[in-house]
């Protein structure tokens, strides 16, 4: 998903700029990307709606001249689907009821940061779902239109039957039974198409179908035409829907001379010719059936994917001509471990799948282990060669919450890749019901890894150049953090949230600062004037000894203070304004500098500069997305640069994505640019190395 997909266009109806800024800061601190607009009166509301179609509208009940009902009427013009959320510092029962009467979808307490974030996320997810449903409904209507056209042109006699009555039939069906138009049979019971000798049995079948039983795949009987004549027919059933109602799709065919011929053909169509297991198409159809059962409450089902490890190396050893022989032997091995209710198939070149039934989570794990072990114990005789194999097994338990065939295949494939990347000859079973427990255990493991990295110098610094567009003296870099792991370096998104929740950020910040100062000292001794931008977290601001400690580190390495620029996001600065102001002023005493990240994302970002002595303004990354095509973003960047230069501040544009953006940013007056397009981050090494 792109950043623009996650960006919430937010309209705040509030008389107070400070209250609106508070909401924005709460959301950004929760990792929610917003593009805000504020309206305090009717004219501003109309202007906001004319220039931007909002996703969510947050209405303050504490200070709002317009009234929720009036806002709803204005927002709803033109058929907009916009969620209105009422907010206040205190919410009484009467206020909540009135807000809902006026048309609000939700109410949230401004005083509870978690409540604000939760409600906004929920309403945006609901809005996104409604939009997706409308798109799907449009796609469904188009699909139904095309299916209807195909149905009419089909030579197969097909009818749709709901509760035993005809609701749709094509021309081939009408011709088979001797009717001119569908109106002749509309509402007629399907029983009227069955000859008397088979009528009672078919009536019993209809009763069983009405109770939810599965229809037979094929049924041979005598059918009856409009003129009373009969013929031997074969009925094929398929579950379907017509105009939103569940129904049976019934296809009539003339019986073949050999009544078993169709069954044999169906069986052949469902089989993989190399392995004699079911083919991918049949397995996916069976997986759809398993999902339907799970949605209706059936438990203890699972999908397993089995793949031999390093299969391409095995092919090199036996030759591609012997591959089919080996695949057939693997299929026999799997078949020997199946029990009644299991369905096995070949779903890829050398990928096998098993739909397991009537096994709980523990039994499924044991089954997967037995399959894995069977490969290790088996010697495959291929021609004159003896081949040993190991295999990895990935699986997912099927439940009501994840009953989606595409999602299950993806989850099982992910589990298989996990088993393979851990060395192969392993199993990995995804149990959705155990995800919460697993998440807690995973968080604990990450915390242990962070503590180990702190104790054993297990972090790694990267730097990304910040390039001056106007020839500023020296080299500028932003410092980025990674953590050493057993399988390579780990990106900060995996471990920093855990570290922040568990109070480890002050220690990590100090590690980064100390390492950065030593690196600068090495580079300066080699004749390279260097400035590092270092991210700082709000937790570190609570440490009153931090600035004296930074001063001591600089003194020990005999380094100038202006070689360090400490940066914090604007949203976090707003919520910790007093501490940030004190910290920035303390930095000035040791000649270090301060930068505001994600600048320009608030309603009145320049108001912050009255309280925080920032030297650099790093423009919010969302303005860089598709910059050459977004005239509005170009104007905003230019406005930020003009105001920044008037205030004596330097500007930095992050996440620069293409050459066209570079020329636009230069024309806007940006001082520095940064992004993977220019240069990706590189590991910080000692200058001698």
Secondary structure, DSSP 4 states (H G I P E B T S, - for coil): --HHHH-EEEEEE-S-HHHHHHHHHHHHHTT--EEEEEE-SHHHHHHHHHH---SEEEEESSS-SS-HHHHHHHHHTTS---EEEEEESS--HHHHHHHHHHT-SEEEETT-HHHHHHHHHHHHHHHHHHHHHHHHHHHHHHHHHHHHHHHHH-SSEEEEEETTEEEEE-HHHHHHHT-SSGGGTTT-BGGGGB-HHHHHHHHHHHHHHHTTPPPPSEEEEEEE-TTS-EEEEEEEEEEEEETTEEEEEEEEEEPPSSTTHHHHHHHHHHB-TTTSSB-HHHHHHHHHHHHHHHHTT--SEEEEEEEETTHHHHHHHH-GGGHHHHHHHHHHHHHHT--TT-EEEE-SSSEEEEEEES--HHHHHHHHHHHHHHHHH-EEEETTEEEE--EEEEEEEE-STT--HHHHHHHHHHHHHHHHHTTSS-EEEE-GGGHHHHHHHHHHHHHHHHHHHHHTT-EEEEEEE-EESS--SSEEEEEEEEEEETTEEEEHHHHHHHHHHTT-HHHHHHHHHHHHHHHHHHHHHTT--EEEEEE--HHHHT-TTHHHHHHHHHHHTT--GGGEEEEEEHHHHHHTHHHHHHHHHHHHHTT-EEEEEEET-SSSGGGGGGTS--SEEEE-GGGGTTGGG-HHHHHHHHHHHHHHHHTT-EEEE----SHHHHHHHHHHT-SEE--TTT---EE---S--
